[in-house]
């Protein structure tokens, strides 16, 4: 007898042939460019990226299915030394022929407060994102509602100090999304890996942080407040994330970036697909887990588009991404998946129009309802975000 999760996945299954074992996709699973025997090397930090407008301009393509409404469930806004990506910069990428109706701005350690209690440093980012959202809501920048929902960052291990900090973030975002405000969740990346070269100093974590009493107390508080938890972790951690999701069945978990595919450094010679598939299956068995189809342009995924002579076409992207994306859709069902651009980070590998086109190609044979789920319905339901 099928489990409820498998029955749900079957009802929402994308219409394409069942995925075959890893060996059936030698071309799709191989990086875009030929690699040395030891796999791709990344001299830069794992989340580093380069924005090269001249390189991106070498290839352009019209929007596929331009009338399909889209909610971008995952992007960032910030102004850092050498990198500005604010409301108008994001809008410039959006104006590519696709019908983007709204977006979800996710924390990226931007505009942290330089003064005051350390616990409240990230409150500056929530205030900043709410300000960007207010600018967009004025209508002066077009019809798309940018940062209509905000995913903030708070240290969930604060213990007794956590509740007042969360209350400040809720107030700064104008309330919870379910109550008509903009705060749609709290994200704390747990990007730990045995390979120290993948360590991100911006988000200090340990192998066992998710199992600590203080962290679990933080999740319990989120659950009581009705605040969803968003997480970015590398694929070897997915089974432990599944255990965490089972421990908090009433707390929505939103897993970012297709479960954290890493095929660089120590992972270059591993059967990443098989291990990732097992972890994704464990997560999919938890009905409170949603999956973001995002982050495939990051350097650590090692698809290799970022340093090819020409930027990829949407067909190039779709061919390489197909087994990963279709596996996620098969496991979770379209009604538990949502598309996100992860811009500007993924802009290091392709343009906004091309990346979105690739996902539309991957879903072109799916039922209309499945396409709508991935591109706007799932995000609309989860973030209580009504379409204009």
C-alpha positions as CSV (number, residue, x, y, z in Angstrom):
1,X,0.0,0.0,0.0
2,X,1.4,3.4,-1.0
3,X,2.2,6.0,1.7
4,X,0.2,9.2,1.7
5,X,3.3,11.2,0.4
6,X,3.8,8.8,-2.5
7,X,0.1,8.9,-3.4
8,X,0.3,12.7,-3.4
9,X,3.4,12.7,-5.6
10,X,1.7,10.3,-8.0
11,X,-1.3,12.6,-8.3
12,X,0.9,15.6,-9.1
13,X,3.5,13.8,-11.2
14,X,5.0,15.6,-14.1
15,X,4.3,13.7,-17.3
16,X,7.6,12.5,-18.5
17,X,9.2,9.0,-18.4
18,X,10.4,7.8,-15.0
19,X,13.9,8.6,-14.3
20,X,16.5,5.9,-14.8
21,X,19.5,5.2,-12.6
22,X,22.5,7.5,-12.6
23,X,24.3,5.6,-15.4
24,X,21.5,6.4,-17.8
25,X,22.4,10.1,-17.8
26,X,26.1,10.2,-18.5
27,X,25.9,13.4,-20.5
28,X,23.4,15.2,-18.3
29,X,25.2,14.4,-15.1
30,X,28.6,15.5,-16.5
31,X,29.6,19.1,-16.1
32,X,29.0,21.4,-19.0
33,X,32.7,21.7,-19.8
34,X,35.3,18.9,-19.8
35,X,36.9,18.5,-16.4
36,X,40.3,17.4,-15.2
37,X,40.5,14.0,-13.6
38,X,40.2,15.4,-10.1
39,X,37.2,17.4,-11.0
40,X,36.6,21.2,-10.9
41,X,38.6,23.3,-8.6
42,X,37.3,26.5,-7.0
43,X,39.9,28.9,-5.8
44,X,37.2,31.3,-4.8
45,X,34.8,30.9,-1.8
46,X,32.0,28.4,-2.5
47,X,29.3,31.1,-2.8
48,X,31.5,33.6,-4.7
49,X,30.4,34.7,-8.2
50,X,31.4,37.2,-10.9
51,X,28.9,39.4,-12.7
52,X,30.0,39.9,-16.3
53,X,27.3,41.8,-18.3
54,X,29.5,41.8,-21.4
55,X,29.7,38.0,-21.3
56,X,26.0,37.6,-20.7
57,X,25.3,39.9,-23.6
58,X,26.9,37.4,-26.0
59,X,23.7,35.4,-26.0
60,X,20.1,36.3,-25.6
61,X,16.8,34.7,-26.2
62,X,13.1,35.6,-26.0
63,X,11.0,34.5,-23.1
64,X,9.3,31.1,-23.4
65,X,5.6,31.1,-22.4
66,X,5.7,34.8,-21.7
67,X,2.0,34.9,-20.5
68,X,2.6,32.4,-17.6
69,X,2.5,34.2,-14.3
70,X,5.6,33.8,-12.1
71,X,6.5,34.4,-8.5
72,X,10.3,34.4,-7.9
73,X,10.5,32.6,-4.6
74,X,14.1,33.3,-3.9
75,X,16.4,36.2,-4.6
76,X,18.6,38.6,-2.8
77,X,19.1,42.4,-2.6
78,X,22.2,44.1,-1.2
79,X,24.8,46.7,-1.6
80,X,28.3,45.5,-0.7
81,X,31.8,46.8,-1.6
82,X,32.1,46.1,-5.3
83,X,28.6,44.8,-5.8
84,X,25.3,46.7,-5.9
85,X,22.1,44.7,-6.4
86,X,19.1,46.8,-5.3
87,X,15.5,47.1,-6.4
88,X,16.3,48.8,-9.7
89,X,19.1,46.3,-10.5
90,X,16.8,43.4,-9.9
91,X,14.0,45.0,-12.0
92,X,16.5,45.4,-14.9
93,X,16.9,41.6,-14.9
94,X,13.2,41.0,-14.6
95,X,12.4,43.1,-17.7
96,X,13.2,40.2,-20.0
97,X,9.7,39.2,-21.4
98,X,8.6,37.0,-18.5
99,X,5.5,37.8,-16.5
100,X,7.0,38.2,-13.0
101,X,4.2,39.2,-10.6
102,X,5.9,39.2,-7.3
103,X,9.1,38.1,-5.5
104,X,10.4,36.8,-2.2
105,X,13.6,38.5,-0.9
106,X,15.8,36.2,1.2
107,X,18.3,37.3,3.7
108,X,22.0,37.5,2.6
109,X,23.6,39.3,5.6
110,X,23.0,42.7,3.9
111,X,22.7,46.0,5.7
112,X,23.5,44.6,9.1
113,X,23.3,47.1,11.9
114,X,26.8,48.4,12.8
115,X,25.7,49.5,16.3
116,X,23.6,48.2,19.1
117,X,23.2,44.6,20.4
118,X,24.7,41.9,18.3
119,X,21.4,39.9,18.5
120,X,19.7,42.7,16.6
121,X,22.3,43.1,13.8
122,X,20.2,41.3,11.3
123,X,17.2,43.4,12.1
124,X,18.9,46.0,9.9
125,X,18.5,43.7,6.9
126,X,14.8,43.1,7.5
127,X,14.3,46.9,7.8
128,X,16.2,47.4,4.6
129,X,14.2,44.7,2.7
130,X,11.0,46.1,4.0
131,X,12.0,49.5,2.6
132,X,12.8,48.1,-0.8
133,X,9.4,46.4,-0.7
134,X,7.7,49.6,0.2
135,X,9.3,51.3,-2.8
136,X,8.0,48.6,-5.1
137,X,4.6,48.7,-3.5
138,X,4.3,52.3,-4.4
139,X,3.8,51.3,-8.1
140,X,6.4,53.8,-9.3
141,X,8.7,50.9,-10.3
142,X,6.1,48.8,-12.3
143,X,3.4,46.3,-11.5
144,X,5.7,43.5,-10.1
145,X,5.7,43.5,-6.3
146,X,9.3,43.0,-5.3
147,X,10.2,41.7,-1.9
148,X,6.4,41.2,-1.3
149,X,7.6,38.6,1.2
150,X,10.8,38.6,3.3
151,X,12.7,35.7,4.7
152,X,14.8,37.1,7.5
153,X,17.9,35.7,9.4
154,X,17.9,35.2,13.1
155,X,20.2,33.1,15.2
156,X,17.9,30.3,16.5
157,X,20.4,29.4,19.3
158,X,19.7,32.6,21.2
159,X,17.7,30.8,23.9
160,X,15.6,33.1,26.1
161,X,16.7,36.1,24.0
162,X,15.2,34.7,20.8
163,X,11.5,35.6,21.3
164,X,12.0,39.4,21.6
165,X,14.4,39.4,18.6
166,X,11.8,37.5,16.5
167,X,9.1,40.0,17.6
168,X,11.3,42.9,16.4
169,X,11.7,41.3,13.0
170,X,7.9,40.7,12.8
171,X,7.3,44.3,13.6
172,X,10.0,45.5,11.1
173,X,8.3,43.6,8.3
174,X,4.9,44.9,9.1
175,X,3.7,41.6,10.6
176,X,3.6,38.0,9.6
177,X,2.7,37.1,6.0
178,X,-0.4,35.2,7.1
179,X,-1.6,38.4,8.8
180,X,-1.0,40.6,5.8
181,X,2.6,41.6,6.7
182,X,5.7,40.7,4.8
183,X,7.6,38.3,7.1
184,X,7.3,34.9,5.4
185,X,10.0,32.9,7.3
186,X,13.3,32.7,9.1
187,X,16.4,31.2,7.4
188,X,19.5,29.9,9.2
189,X,21.9,28.2,6.8
190,X,23.5,25.0,8.1
191,X,26.0,24.7,5.3
192,X,28.5,22.5,7.2
193,X,30.6,19.9,5.4
194,X,33.5,17.6,6.2
195,X,35.4,19.4,3.5
196,X,36.6,22.6,5.2
197,X,37.0,24.4,1.9
198,X,33.2,24.6,1.7
199,X,33.0,26.4,5.0
200,X,31.2,29.7,4.8
201,X,32.5,32.0,7.6
202,X,29.4,34.3,7.1
203,X,27.3,31.6,8.7
204,X,29.2,29.8,11.5
205,X,27.9,26.3,12.0
206,X,29.0,23.0,13.3
207,X,28.3,19.4,12.4
208,X,25.9,19.0,15.3
209,X,24.3,22.4,15.5
210,X,20.9,21.2,14.3
211,X,20.8,18.6,17.1
212,X,21.7,21.1,19.8
213,X,19.0,21.8,22.5
214,X,19.2,25.5,21.9
215,X,18.6,25.2,18.1
216,X,15.7,22.8,18.6
217,X,14.2,25.2,21.1
218,X,14.4,27.9,18.5
219,X,12.6,25.7,16.0
220,X,9.9,25.0,18.6
221,X,9.4,28.7,19.0
222,X,9.1,29.2,15.3
223,X,6.5,26.4,15.2
224,X,4.5,28.1,18.0
225,X,4.6,31.5,16.2
226,X,3.6,30.0,12.8
227,X,6.9,31.2,11.2
228,X,8.2,28.8,8.5
229,X,11.8,27.7,8.7
230,X,14.0,28.0,5.6
231,X,17.3,26.2,5.3
232,X,20.3,25.9,3.0
233,X,22.5,22.9,3.6
234,X,24.7,20.7,1.5
235,X,23.3,17.4,0.2
236,X,25.1,15.1,2.6
237,X,23.0,16.7,5.4
238,X,19.6,16.0,3.9
239,X,18.9,12.8,5.9
240,X,19.5,14.7,9.1
241,X,17.3,17.5,7.9
242,X,14.6,14.9,7.3
243,X,14.9,13.8,10.9
244,X,14.6,17.4,12.0
245,X,11.5,17.9,9.9
246,X,9.9,14.7,11.4
247,X,10.6,16.1,14.9
248,X,8.7,19.3,14.1
249,X,5.8,18.1,12.0
250,X,3.7,21.3,12.4
251,X,6.6,23.5,11.2
252,X,6.9,24.1,7.5
253,X,10.5,23.5,6.3
254,X,11.5,25.1,3.0
255,X,14.7,23.6,1.7
256,X,16.7,25.9,-0.6
257,X,18.6,25.3,-3.8
258,X,17.4,21.8,-4.7
259,X,18.9,20.2,-1.6
260,X,22.4,21.7,-1.9
261,X,24.0,20.0,-4.8
262,X,27.8,20.1,-4.4
263,X,30.1,18.6,-7.1
264,X,33.3,20.4,-6.3
265,X,36.4,19.8,-4.2
266,X,36.1,16.6,-2.2
267,X,32.7,15.9,-3.8
268,X,34.0,15.9,-7.3
269,X,34.8,12.2,-7.4
270,X,31.8,11.0,-5.5
271,X,28.5,9.6,-6.8
272,X,26.7,12.8,-5.8
273,X,23.5,12.0,-7.6
274,X,22.9,8.8,-5.8
275,X,23.5,10.3,-2.3
276,X,21.5,13.4,-3.2
277,X,18.6,11.3,-4.4
278,X,18.5,9.3,-1.2
279,X,18.5,12.5,0.9
280,X,15.8,14.0,-1.3
281,X,13.6,10.9,-0.9
282,X,13.9,11.1,2.9
283,X,12.9,14.8,2.8
284,X,10.0,14.1,0.4
285,X,8.5,11.6,2.9
286,X,8.0,14.5,5.3
287,X,4.7,16.3,4.2
288,X,5.9,19.6,5.9
289,X,8.9,20.0,3.6
290,X,8.8,22.2,0.5
291,X,11.6,22.4,-2.1
292,X,12.9,25.4,-3.9
293,X,14.1,24.8,-7.5
294,X,16.9,27.3,-7.3
295,X,20.7,27.7,-6.9
296,X,21.8,25.6,-9.9
297,X,24.0,28.5,-11.1
298,X,26.2,28.6,-8.1
299,X,29.9,27.7,-8.6
300,X,29.8,24.9,-6.0
301,X,27.2,23.0,-8.1
302,X,30.0,22.7,-10.7
303,X,27.8,22.6,-13.8
304,X,30.6,24.8,-15.2
305,X,28.6,27.4,-17.1
306,X,30.3,30.3,-15.3
307,X,33.6,30.0,-17.1
308,X,32.6,28.7,-20.5
309,X,33.5,30.8,-23.5
310,X,29.9,31.7,-24.2
311,X,27.0,31.9,-21.8
312,X,24.7,28.8,-22.0
313,X,21.4,28.7,-23.8
314,X,18.2,27.6,-22.0
315,X,18.5,24.3,-23.9
316,X,22.0,23.8,-22.6
317,X,20.8,24.3,-19.0
318,X,17.8,22.1,-19.4
319,X,19.8,19.3,-20.8
320,X,22.2,19.2,-17.9
321,X,19.6,20.0,-15.2
322,X,16.9,17.5,-16.3
323,X,17.7,14.5,-14.1
324,X,18.1,16.7,-11.0
325,X,15.0,18.8,-11.5
326,X,12.7,16.0,-12.7
327,X,13.8,13.9,-9.8
328,X,12.8,16.6,-7.4
329,X,9.5,17.0,-9.1
330,X,8.9,13.2,-9.1
331,X,9.7,13.0,-5.3
332,X,7.9,16.1,-4.1
333,X,5.2,16.7,-6.7
334,X,4.9,20.1,-8.3
335,X,2.6,21.3,-5.5
336,X,5.5,21.2,-3.1
337,X,8.1,22.8,-5.4
338,X,8.6,26.4,-6.2
339,X,10.9,28.1,-8.7
340,X,13.4,30.7,-7.5
341,X,16.1,32.7,-9.5
342,X,18.7,33.0,-6.7
343,X,19.8,36.2,-8.4
344,X,22.2,37.8,-8.4
345,X,24.2,34.8,-7.3
346,X,23.1,32.6,-10.2
347,X,23.6,35.5,-12.6
348,X,27.3,34.5,-12.6
349,X,26.3,31.6,-14.8
350,X,23.4,32.8,-17.0
351,X,20.9,35.6,-17.5
352,X,17.5,35.8,-15.8
353,X,15.6,35.2,-19.0
354,X,17.7,32.1,-19.9
355,X,17.6,30.5,-16.5
356,X,13.8,30.9,-16.3
357,X,13.4,29.6,-19.9
358,X,15.4,26.5,-18.9
359,X,12.9,25.6,-16.2
360,X,10.0,26.3,-18.5
361,X,11.6,23.9,-21.0
362,X,11.9,21.3,-18.3
363,X,8.1,21.6,-17.5
364,X,6.8,22.2,-21.1
365,X,5.3,18.7,-21.3
366,X,3.7,18.9,-17.8
367,X,0.0,19.6,-17.2
368,X,-0.9,23.3,-16.9
369,X,-1.6,22.9,-13.2
370,X,1.9,21.5,-12.6
371,X,3.5,24.4,-14.4
372,X,1.3,26.9,-12.4
373,X,2.3,25.1,-9.2
374,X,6.0,25.4,-9.7
375,X,6.0,28.9,-11.1
376,X,3.5,30.6,-8.8
377,X,0.8,28.6,-7.0
378,X,3.1,26.9,-4.5
379,X,4.8,30.1,-3.6
380,X,1.5,31.9,-3.4
381,X,0.1,29.3,-1.0
382,X,3.1,29.1,1.2
383,X,3.8,32.8,1.5
384,X,0.2,33.8,1.7
385,X,0.9,35.9,-1.4
386,X,-2.1,36.8,-3.5
387,X,-1.5,37.2,-7.2
388,X,-2.3,40.6,-8.7
